[in-house]
Amino acid sequence: MSLPLHFLRPAAQGFATGLLLAVAGCGVSSKPEPAAGASAQGALQASPPVHYEVTRVDAAMLKRSVHTVALSAPMPARDSMLAGYRDEPREQYQKLPDNSIHSVAEAPVSTFSADVDTGAYANVRRLLNQGSLPPEGAVRLEELVNYFSYDYALPSDGSPFGVTTELAPSPWNPHTRLLRIGIKASDRAVADLAPANLVFLVDVSGSMDRREGLPLVKSTLKLLVDQLRDQDRVSLVVYAGDSRVVLQPTSGRDKAKIRSAIDQLTAGGSTAGASGIQLAYQMAQQGFIDKGINRILLATDGDFNVGTSDFDSLKQMVAEKRKSGVSLTTLGFGVDNYNEHLMEQLADAGDGNYAYIDNLREARKVLVDQLSSTLAVVAKDVKLQVEFNPAQVSEYRLLGYENRALKREDFSNDKVDAGEIGAGHTVTALYEIVPAGEKGWLEPLRFGQAKAAEPSARNGELAMLRLRYKAPEGGSSRLIERPITAQQPAKLAEASTDLRFAAAVAAFSQQLKDGRYTGNFSLADTAKLARGARGEDPYGLRGEFVQLVELAQSLQTQAPNAQTATQPVDMSQVQSRFE
């Protein structure tokens, strides 16, 4: 059996020289078995066979099965032979192809679900700061763009959204334009939020026994504890080999009691994530607040390996539980074995949002500065639809939102789930469009329209924007429509600071992947564009972005073809080397 070997680190528990081998296709943990009655010194000299528990994962990394192999060799030899495989990552991402280019004459309507997740940006930042270019699946353009705040109009007509649109020349293609659609949700102060019933669900398995794991989780949750009010209540559930309740629903006034429960957490064991999720929903129902905020905050690296670990089954379970009125937010932690695909998709299924916590500054951003956005939902099942005017636009492509695409008929179907938007959240969507008469990406058809499109009374309109959403308590959806005019500045430099910065982030996201559509626009050009569009930048986030672009440029120069690769290894050959 040939398996791709991808990660190796010392086991958190067990024999001192034991190994934990985890791979993109399998995980192996060592279980030394000295002969009965043998002393520790004798066992070390005899170097008995080591039984390795191998977790086999299918090609999509969604299902696992366990079996055992036995390897024999002196302990130093084992360490030496596998030293080259230590500390390699086995992180899991969903790689999706970029959105297709569409001809307006053939497909004038684009439909997708709103997305306010930001986890991809923090995770990409972590990878770059560690000195590696991110794998393509880690880069979701919309999450990088939506990480930053923008100066969008607040709602003024009684709806929960303000809508901003802007058009400007594209920085990477002289024949195209960028259309920016911005949505700003009404904001609320934390003091004005409904009472909150929160369940902290914490992964305390062995994979979280590292600086970026449980210690950072504990510090992060204590930041949130500081924000609790007397009317709020908190439960604490943990899981490793099994799950248990550490703290029953407790009032937010008892902060010392909650902090003490968090401080007592320690890591070790396997990861029964599904049972932990089920128990967390039970605790959420026990402390349920009618017309309040009822939410589970799952803090984990997503490396489930005991019980239900099938990806689709976990999503289905969470999607079913959300009908009870309890939402699920995922907070990603950890490195090397991080399952980003699972974290992002569970939050989507659980009517929540996904964030990756790589440091305490990010924890403060998500759970202190943006607490209202994280907890309070102002609209559910938010869908966007853009209908382009063929008299103004010949081709278009949506930048990002690949895993949020909807069918045209889904827009008016209230049974189709979509994204949630929290208080104060902003959502940005970018389209790259080809104005009518400009050179596009698609070759002209020989047997095209026999008759040119007749002039339209709406030729001043570029497109029609439609938003559909439900109130937080549910019910029938409501519709907002806004025409988008074709007016634009003559130069990109005349566009707003926010559009130019969002364009820089979009360029960077594409350049981290294959750069198929950015042409000769380089990372240096991206850094220059972002540097000139930093604006006031009170928290330094835009300045940090410029530094990340420059860091990526340095890494690409050092290894232009570098990718996070999986090296295939034949386990039978590895075993023969030990014998």
C-alpha positions as CSV (number, residue, x, y, z in Angstrom):
1,M,0.0,0.0,0.0
2,S,1.5,3.4,-1.0
3,L,0.6,6.3,1.2
4,P,1.7,9.9,1.1
5,L,3.9,10.6,4.1
6,H,3.5,14.2,5.3
7,F,4.0,14.8,9.0
8,L,6.0,13.4,11.9
9,R,6.4,14.6,15.4
10,P,7.1,13.1,18.9
11,A,4.1,11.5,20.5
12,A,2.5,13.6,23.3
13,Q,2.2,10.6,25.5
14,G,3.7,7.2,25.9
15,F,7.2,5.8,25.7
16,A,9.9,8.4,25.7
17,T,11.3,7.5,22.3
18,G,7.8,6.9,20.7
19,L,6.8,8.6,17.5
20,L,3.5,10.0,16.2
21,L,3.4,9.9,12.4
22,A,0.6,11.8,10.8
23,V,0.3,12.0,7.0
24,A,-1.9,13.4,4.3
25,G,-2.9,9.9,3.6
26,C,-2.4,8.3,7.0
27,G,-1.5,8.9,10.6
28,V,0.7,6.6,12.7
29,S,1.2,6.6,16.5
30,S,3.7,4.4,18.2
31,K,2.8,2.0,21.0
32,P,6.0,0.3,22.2
33,E,5.4,-3.1,23.9
34,P,8.3,-4.3,26.0
35,A,8.4,-7.9,26.9
36,A,6.7,-8.8,30.2
37,G,9.0,-8.3,33.2
38,A,11.7,-6.5,31.3
39,S,13.2,-3.4,32.8
40,A,13.1,-0.1,31.1
41,Q,16.8,-0.3,30.4
42,G,16.4,-3.8,29.0
43,A,13.5,-2.8,26.9
44,L,15.6,0.1,25.4
45,Q,18.5,-2.2,24.6
46,A,16.3,-5.0,23.2
47,S,14.4,-2.5,21.0
48,P,11.2,-4.6,20.8
49,P,8.8,-4.2,17.9
50,V,6.7,-1.1,17.9
51,H,3.1,-1.3,16.9
52,Y,2.0,1.7,14.8
53,E,-1.7,2.5,14.7
54,V,-2.2,3.8,11.1
55,T,-5.1,6.0,10.3
56,R,-5.9,5.7,6.7
57,V,-7.6,8.7,5.0
58,D,-9.2,8.5,1.6
59,A,-8.1,10.7,-1.3
60,A,-10.5,13.5,-0.4
61,M,-9.3,13.3,3.3
62,L,-12.9,12.9,4.5
63,K,-13.0,9.4,5.9
64,R,-10.7,7.5,8.1
65,S,-10.1,3.8,8.9
66,V,-7.6,2.4,11.4
67,H,-5.3,-0.6,11.2
68,T,-2.0,-1.6,12.7
69,V,1.5,-2.3,11.5
70,A,4.6,-3.5,13.4
71,L,8.0,-2.1,12.8
72,S,11.2,-3.5,14.3
73,A,14.5,-1.7,14.6
74,P,16.8,-0.2,17.3
75,M,15.3,3.0,18.6
76,P,18.0,5.3,17.3
77,A,17.7,3.7,13.9
78,R,14.0,4.4,13.8
79,D,14.6,8.1,14.7
80,S,17.3,8.4,12.1
81,M,15.4,6.8,9.2
82,L,12.4,9.0,9.7
83,A,14.1,12.2,10.7
84,G,13.7,13.6,7.2
85,Y,9.9,13.4,7.6
86,R,9.6,15.3,10.8
87,D,7.6,18.5,11.1
88,E,6.0,18.4,7.6
89,P,2.5,19.8,7.5
90,R,-0.6,17.7,6.8
91,E,-3.1,20.6,6.7
92,Q,-6.3,20.1,4.8
93,Y,-7.8,22.6,2.4
94,Q,-10.6,22.5,-0.2
95,K,-9.2,23.6,-3.6
96,L,-11.8,25.0,-5.9
97,P,-11.3,26.3,-9.5
98,D,-11.8,30.0,-10.0
99,N,-15.2,31.2,-11.2
100,S,-15.7,30.9,-14.9
101,I,-15.9,33.9,-17.3
102,H,-19.4,34.4,-18.6
103,S,-20.8,36.1,-21.7
104,V,-23.6,38.5,-20.7
105,A,-25.4,37.6,-23.9
106,E,-25.6,33.9,-22.7
107,A,-25.7,34.3,-18.9
108,P,-26.5,37.8,-17.8
109,V,-27.3,36.8,-14.1
110,S,-24.8,36.0,-11.4
111,T,-26.1,34.6,-8.0
112,F,-24.2,33.8,-4.8
113,S,-24.5,33.7,-1.0
114,A,-23.1,36.4,1.3
115,D,-20.0,35.5,3.2
116,V,-18.5,37.3,6.2
117,D,-15.8,34.8,7.1
118,T,-12.3,36.1,7.5
119,G,-10.4,33.0,8.6
120,A,-8.5,32.5,5.3
121,Y,-6.7,35.9,5.7
122,A,-5.4,35.1,9.2
123,N,-4.4,31.6,8.2
124,V,-2.5,32.9,5.1
125,R,-0.8,35.5,7.3
126,R,0.3,32.7,9.6
127,L,1.7,30.7,6.8
128,L,3.6,33.6,5.3
129,N,5.0,34.6,8.6
130,Q,6.2,31.1,9.0
131,G,8.2,31.5,5.8
132,S,6.0,29.5,3.4
133,L,3.7,30.4,0.5
134,P,0.2,29.2,1.2
135,P,-1.3,26.3,-0.8
136,E,-3.9,27.5,-3.3
137,G,-6.8,26.0,-1.3
138,A,-5.9,28.2,1.6
139,V,-6.6,31.4,-0.4
140,R,-10.2,32.3,-0.6
141,L,-10.3,35.8,-2.2
142,E,-13.5,37.0,-0.6
143,E,-12.3,36.2,2.9
144,L,-9.1,38.2,2.3
145,V,-11.0,41.1,1.0
146,N,-13.7,41.0,3.7
147,Y,-11.0,40.9,6.5
148,F,-10.7,44.7,6.2
149,S,-13.3,47.3,7.1
150,Y,-14.5,49.8,4.5
151,D,-16.4,53.1,4.7
152,Y,-19.8,51.9,3.4
153,A,-23.1,53.7,3.7
154,L,-25.2,52.7,6.7
155,P,-28.9,51.7,6.1
156,S,-31.2,54.6,5.8
157,D,-34.5,53.2,4.6
158,G,-35.4,50.8,7.5
159,S,-33.7,47.8,5.9
160,P,-30.8,46.1,7.7
161,F,-28.3,47.0,5.0
162,G,-26.8,50.0,3.4
163,V,-25.6,49.4,-0.2
164,T,-22.6,51.0,-1.9
165,T,-21.4,50.4,-5.5
166,E,-18.4,51.8,-7.4
167,L,-16.8,51.2,-10.8
168,A,-13.2,51.9,-11.8
169,P,-10.5,50.7,-14.2
170,S,-8.9,47.4,-13.4
171,P,-5.3,47.7,-12.2
172,W,-4.1,44.6,-14.0
173,N,-6.1,44.7,-17.3
174,P,-6.5,47.9,-19.4
175,H,-9.5,46.4,-21.1
176,T,-11.6,45.6,-18.0
177,R,-13.2,47.4,-15.1
178,L,-13.7,46.5,-11.5
179,L,-17.2,46.7,-10.0
180,R,-17.3,46.9,-6.3
181,I,-20.5,46.1,-4.4
182,G,-20.4,46.9,-0.7
183,I,-23.0,46.0,2.0
184,K,-22.9,47.5,5.5
185,A,-25.2,46.0,8.2
186,S,-26.6,48.1,10.9
187,D,-24.4,48.1,14.0
188,R,-25.2,47.5,17.6
189,A,-23.2,48.2,20.8
190,V,-22.4,45.2,22.9
191,A,-24.5,46.6,25.8
192,D,-27.5,46.7,23.5
193,L,-27.3,43.0,22.4
194,A,-29.9,40.5,23.5
195,P,-28.9,38.2,26.4
196,A,-26.4,35.6,25.2
197,N,-26.3,31.9,26.0
198,L,-22.8,30.8,24.9
199,V,-21.3,27.3,25.0
200,F,-17.5,27.2,24.8
201,L,-16.7,23.9,23.1
202,V,-12.9,23.2,23.4
203,D,-10.8,20.6,21.8
204,V,-8.4,19.3,24.5
205,S,-7.0,16.4,22.5
206,G,-3.2,15.7,22.2
207,S,-3.0,17.6,18.9
208,M,-3.8,20.8,20.8
209,D,-0.9,20.3,23.2
210,R,1.2,23.1,21.7
211,R,1.7,26.8,22.1
212,E,-0.6,27.6,19.1
213,G,-3.3,25.2,20.5
214,L,-4.8,25.0,23.9
215,P,-2.8,27.8,25.6
216,L,-3.9,30.3,22.9
217,V,-7.5,29.0,23.2
218,K,-7.5,29.6,26.9
219,S,-6.2,33.2,26.5
220,T,-8.7,33.8,23.7
221,L,-11.7,32.7,25.7
222,K,-10.7,34.7,28.7
223,L,-10.8,37.8,26.5
224,L,-14.4,37.0,25.7
225,V,-15.2,36.4,29.4
226,D,-14.2,40.0,30.1
227,Q,-17.0,41.2,27.8
228,L,-19.8,39.1,29.4
229,R,-22.7,40.9,31.1
230,D,-24.7,39.7,34.1
231,Q,-27.6,38.6,31.8
232,D,-25.3,36.4,29.8
233,R,-24.6,32.8,30.6
234,V,-21.7,30.5,29.7
235,S,-21.2,26.7,29.6
236,L,-17.9,24.9,29.0
237,V,-17.7,21.5,27.2
238,V,-14.5,19.8,26.3
239,Y,-13.7,16.7,24.2
240,A,-10.7,14.5,23.7
241,G,-11.2,10.7,23.7
242,D,-14.7,11.5,25.0
243,S,-16.6,14.6,25.9
244,R,-17.7,16.1,29.2
245,V,-19.2,19.2,30.8
246,V,-16.7,21.2,32.7
247,L,-19.0,24.1,33.5
248,Q,-22.8,24.1,33.7
249,P,-24.6,27.3,32.5
250,T,-23.1,30.1,34.6
251,S,-24.0,33.8,34.8
252,G,-21.7,36.3,33.2
253,R,-21.3,38.0,36.6
254,D,-19.4,34.9,37.9
255,K,-16.3,35.7,35.8
256,A,-13.8,34.3,38.3
257,K,-15.6,31.0,38.2
258,I,-15.6,30.9,34.4
259,R,-11.9,31.8,34.2
260,S,-11.0,29.2,36.8
261,A,-12.8,26.5,34.7
262,I,-10.9,27.6,31.6
263,D,-7.5,27.6,33.5
264,Q,-8.0,24.0,34.5
265,L,-8.1,22.7,31.0
266,T,-5.2,20.4,29.9
267,A,-4.6,18.6,26.6
268,G,-4.1,14.9,25.8
269,G,-5.7,12.0,24.1
270,S,-7.5,11.4,20.8
271,T,-10.2,13.6,19.2
272,A,-13.9,12.7,19.5
273,G,-15.2,15.9,18.0
274,A,-18.6,14.7,17.0
275,S,-19.6,13.7,20.5
276,G,-18.3,17.0,21.7
277,I,-20.5,18.9,19.3
278,Q,-23.6,16.8,20.3
279,L,-23.0,17.5,24.0
280,A,-22.5,21.2,23.3
281,Y,-25.9,21.4,21.6
282,Q,-27.4,19.7,24.6
283,M,-25.9,22.3,26.9
284,A,-27.1,25.1,24.6
285,Q,-30.6,23.8,24.8
286,Q,-30.3,23.5,28.6
287,G,-29.4,27.2,28.9
288,F,-31.5,28.3,25.9
289,I,-32.7,32.0,26.0
290,D,-35.9,32.7,24.1
291,K,-35.3,35.6,21.8
292,G,-31.7,35.7,22.9
293,I,-28.4,34.8,21.3
294,N,-27.8,31.1,21.5
295,R,-24.4,30.1,20.1
296,I,-21.7,27.5,20.3
297,L,-18.1,28.6,19.9
298,L,-16.0,25.7,18.8
299,A,-12.3,26.1,19.4
300,T,-10.2,23.3,17.7
301,D,-7.7,22.4,15.0
302,G,-10.5,20.3,13.3
303,D,-8.5,17.1,13.5
304,F,-11.3,14.7,14.4
305,N,-10.2,11.1,14.6
306,V,-12.5,9.2,16.9
307,G,-16.2,8.6,16.4
308,T,-18.0,10.4,13.5
309,S,-15.2,11.9,11.4
310,D,-16.9,11.7,8.0
311,F,-17.1,15.2,6.6
312,D,-20.6,15.0,5.1
313,S,-22.0,13.4,8.3
314,L,-20.6,16.2,10.5
315,K,-22.0,18.9,8.2
316,Q,-25.4,17.2,8.1
317,M,-25.5,16.9,11.9
318,V,-24.7,20.6,12.4
319,A,-27.1,21.7,9.7
320,E,-29.9,19.7,11.4
321,K,-29.0,21.2,14.9
322,R,-29.2,24.8,13.6
323,K,-33.0,24.3,13.3
324,S,-33.2,24.4,17.1
325,G,-32.2,28.1,17.1
326,V,-28.6,27.4,18.1
327,S,-25.8,28.7,15.8
328,L,-22.2,27.5,15.5
329,T,-19.1,29.7,15.2
330,T,-15.8,28.0,14.6
331,L,-12.5,29.4,15.9
332,G,-9.5,27.7,14.2
333,F,-6.3,27.1,16.1
334,G,-3.1,25.1,15.5
335,V,-0.6,24.3,12.8
336,D,0.7,21.3,10.9
337,N,-2.5,19.2,11.3
338,Y,-5.0,22.0,10.8
339,N,-8.2,21.0,9.0
340,E,-9.3,24.3,7.5
341,H,-11.7,22.8,5.1
342,L,-13.8,21.3,8.0
343,M,-13.7,24.5,10.1
344,E,-15.0,26.7,7.3
345,Q,-17.7,24.3,6.2
346,L,-19.0,23.6,9.7
347,A,-19.5,27.3,10.4
348,D,-21.4,27.6,7.1
349,A,-23.6,24.7,7.9
350,G,-24.2,26.0,11.5
351,D,-25.4,29.5,10.5
352,G,-22.2,30.9,12.1
353,N,-19.0,32.5,11.0
354,Y,-15.4,31.2,10.8
355,A,-12.3,32.9,12.1
356,Y,-8.7,31.6,12.4
357,I,-6.9,32.7,15.6
358,D,-3.1,32.9,15.0
359,N,-2.3,35.3,17.9
360,L,-4.0,37.3,20.7
361,R,-4.3,40.4,18.5
362,E,-6.5,38.4,16.2
363,A,-8.4,37.0,19.1
364,R,-9.1,40.6,20.4
365,K,-10.2,41.6,16.9
366,V,-12.8,38.8,16.6
367,L,-14.0,38.5,20.2
368,V,-13.6,42.1,21.6
369,D,-13.5,44.7,18.8
370,Q,-16.0,42.8,16.6
371,L,-18.0,41.0,19.3
372,S,-21.4,42.4,18.1
373,S,-20.7,41.1,14.6
374,T,-19.5,37.7,15.9
375,L,-22.6,37.1,18.1
376,A,-25.6,39.1,16.8
377,V,-27.2,38.2,13.5
378,V,-29.1,41.0,11.7
379,A,-30.1,39.0,8.6
380,K,-30.2,35.3,7.7
381,D,-30.0,33.6,4.3
382,V,-28.6,36.7,2.6
383,K,-28.3,36.2,-1.2
384,L,-26.9,38.5,-3.9
385,Q,-27.8,38.6,-7.5
386,V,-26.4,40.8,-10.2
387,E,-28.1,41.1,-13.7
388,F,-25.8,42.8,-16.2
389,N,-27.0,45.0,-19.0
390,P,-25.8,43.6,-22.4
391,A,-25.7,47.1,-23.8
392,Q,-23.0,48.0,-21.3
393,V,-21.2,44.8,-20.5
394,S,-20.1,41.9,-22.7
395,E,-18.3,39.6,-20.2
396,Y,-17.8,39.3,-16.5
397,R,-16.3,37.1,-13.8
398,L,-17.0,37.1,-10.0
399,L,-13.8,37.3,-7.9
400,G,-14.0,34.8,-5.2
401,Y,-17.1,33.2,-3.6
402,E,-16.4,29.9,-5.4
403,N,-18.0,27.8,-2.6
404,R,-20.9,30.2,-2.3
405,A,-22.3,30.0,-5.8
406,L,-26.0,29.6,-6.2
407,K,-28.2,28.7,-9.1
408,R,-30.3,31.5,-10.6
409,E,-33.5,29.8,-9.4
410,D,-32.1,29.5,-5.8
411,F,-32.3,33.3,-5.3
412,S,-36.1,33.3,-4.8
413,N,-36.3,29.8,-3.1
414,D,-36.5,30.4,0.6
415,K,-35.7,26.8,1.3
416,V,-32.1,27.3,0.0
417,D,-29.7,28.2,2.8
418,A,-27.4,31.1,2.4
419,G,-25.1,33.3,4.6
420,E,-25.7,35.2,7.8
421,I,-24.6,38.8,8.4
422,G,-23.8,40.0,11.9
423,A,-24.3,43.5,13.4
424,G,-21.9,46.0,11.8
425,H,-20.5,43.5,9.3
426,T,-19.4,44.6,5.9
427,V,-19.6,42.4,2.8
428,T,-17.6,43.2,-0.3
429,A,-18.0,41.6,-3.7
430,L,-15.8,42.4,-6.7
431,Y,-16.7,41.7,-10.4
432,E,-14.2,42.2,-13.2
433,I,-16.2,43.2,-16.3
434,V,-15.5,43.8,-19.9
435,P,-17.4,46.9,-21.2
436,A,-19.2,46.5,-24.5
437,G,-16.8,47.1,-27.4
438,E,-13.7,46.3,-25.4
439,K,-11.5,43.3,-26.0
440,G,-12.6,40.5,-23.7
441,W,-11.3,37.0,-22.6
442,L,-13.7,35.1,-24.9
443,E,-13.1,34.6,-28.6
444,P,-16.0,36.0,-30.7
445,L,-18.5,33.4,-32.1
446,R,-18.6,32.9,-35.8
447,F,-22.4,32.3,-35.6
448,G,-23.2,35.0,-33.1
449,Q,-26.3,37.1,-32.7
450,A,-27.8,37.6,-36.1
451,K,-29.2,40.9,-34.9
452,A,-27.4,43.5,-32.8
453,A,-29.0,44.3,-29.5
454,E,-31.5,47.1,-29.8
455,P,-30.8,50.2,-27.8
456,S,-32.2,49.9,-24.3
457,A,-34.1,52.6,-22.3
458,R,-31.8,51.5,-19.4
459,N,-28.5,52.0,-21.3
460,G,-27.4,54.2,-18.4
461,E,-27.6,51.2,-16.1
462,L,-24.6,48.9,-15.9
463,A,-26.5,46.3,-13.9
464,M,-29.3,45.6,-11.4
465,L,-28.3,44.5,-7.9
466,R,-30.8,42.4,-6.0
467,L,-30.5,41.3,-2.3
468,R,-32.7,38.8,-0.6
469,Y,-32.7,38.2,3.1
470,K,-34.7,36.9,6.1
471,A,-35.1,38.6,9.4
472,P,-33.1,36.9,12.3
473,E,-36.2,35.2,13.5
474,G,-36.9,33.7,10.1
475,G,-40.1,33.9,8.0
476,S,-40.4,34.8,4.3
477,S,-37.5,36.5,2.6
478,R,-37.5,40.2,1.7
479,L,-36.1,41.8,-1.5
480,I,-33.9,44.9,-2.0
481,E,-33.2,46.2,-5.6
482,R,-30.6,48.8,-6.6
483,P,-29.7,49.9,-10.1
484,I,-25.9,50.3,-10.7
485,T,-25.0,53.1,-13.0
486,A,-22.2,53.0,-15.6
487,Q,-20.4,56.1,-14.4
488,Q,-16.7,55.7,-13.5
489,P,-13.6,57.7,-13.0
490,A,-11.2,58.0,-15.9
491,K,-8.2,56.6,-13.9
492,L,-7.9,54.1,-11.1
493,A,-6.1,56.8,-9.0
494,E,-9.3,58.8,-9.0
495,A,-11.3,55.9,-7.4
496,S,-12.0,55.8,-3.7
497,T,-9.3,54.6,-1.3
498,D,-11.4,51.6,-0.3
499,L,-11.8,50.4,-3.9
500,R,-8.1,50.7,-4.6
501,F,-7.2,48.8,-1.4
502,A,-9.8,46.1,-2.1
503,A,-8.4,45.8,-5.6
504,A,-4.9,45.3,-4.2
505,V,-6.1,42.5,-1.9
506,A,-7.9,40.9,-4.8
507,A,-4.8,41.1,-6.9
508,F,-2.7,39.5,-4.1
509,S,-5.2,36.7,-3.7
510,Q,-5.0,35.8,-7.3
511,Q,-1.2,36.1,-7.4
512,L,-0.9,33.7,-4.5
513,K,-2.7,31.2,-6.7
514,D,-1.9,31.0,-10.4
515,G,-2.2,34.7,-11.3
516,R,-4.1,33.6,-14.4
517,Y,-5.9,36.9,-14.9
518,T,-3.5,39.4,-13.4
519,G,-1.1,39.4,-16.4
520,N,2.1,41.3,-15.8
521,F,0.8,43.0,-12.6
522,S,3.4,42.0,-10.1
523,L,3.5,41.6,-6.3
524,A,5.6,44.8,-6.3
525,D,2.7,46.6,-8.2
526,T,0.2,45.2,-5.6
527,A,2.3,46.5,-2.7
528,K,2.5,49.9,-4.3
529,L,-1.2,50.0,-4.9
530,A,-2.0,49.0,-1.3
531,R,0.5,51.4,0.1
532,G,-1.2,54.3,-1.6
533,A,-4.6,53.2,-0.4
534,R,-3.9,52.6,3.3
535,G,-6.0,55.6,4.4
536,E,-6.2,56.3,8.1
537,D,-5.6,52.7,9.1
538,P,-6.1,53.1,12.9
539,Y,-5.3,49.5,13.8
540,G,-2.4,49.1,11.3
541,L,-4.1,46.2,9.4
542,R,-3.6,47.7,6.0
543,G,0.0,48.5,6.7
544,E,0.5,44.9,7.9
545,F,-1.0,43.7,4.6
546,V,1.6,45.7,2.6
547,Q,4.3,43.9,4.6
548,L,2.7,40.5,3.8
549,V,2.8,41.3,0.1
550,E,6.4,42.2,0.3
551,L,7.1,39.0,2.3
552,A,5.4,36.9,-0.3
553,Q,7.4,38.6,-3.0
554,S,10.6,37.6,-1.1
555,L,9.4,34.0,-0.8
556,Q,8.5,33.8,-4.4
557,T,11.9,35.1,-5.4
558,Q,13.6,32.5,-3.2
559,A,11.5,29.6,-4.5
560,P,9.3,30.7,-7.5
561,N,7.9,27.2,-8.0
562,A,7.4,26.4,-4.3
563,Q,4.2,24.7,-3.3
564,T,3.1,22.8,-0.2
565,A,3.7,19.3,-1.6
566,T,2.9,15.9,-0.4
567,Q,5.7,13.4,-0.9
568,P,4.5,9.8,-1.7
569,V,6.1,7.1,0.4
570,D,5.6,3.4,0.1
571,M,5.0,2.2,3.7
572,S,6.1,-1.3,2.8
573,Q,9.5,0.1,1.9
574,V,9.6,2.1,5.2
575,Q,8.9,-1.1,7.1
576,S,11.6,-3.1,5.3
577,R,14.1,-0.4,6.2
578,F,13.3,-1.0,9.9
579,E,13.7,-4.8,9.8
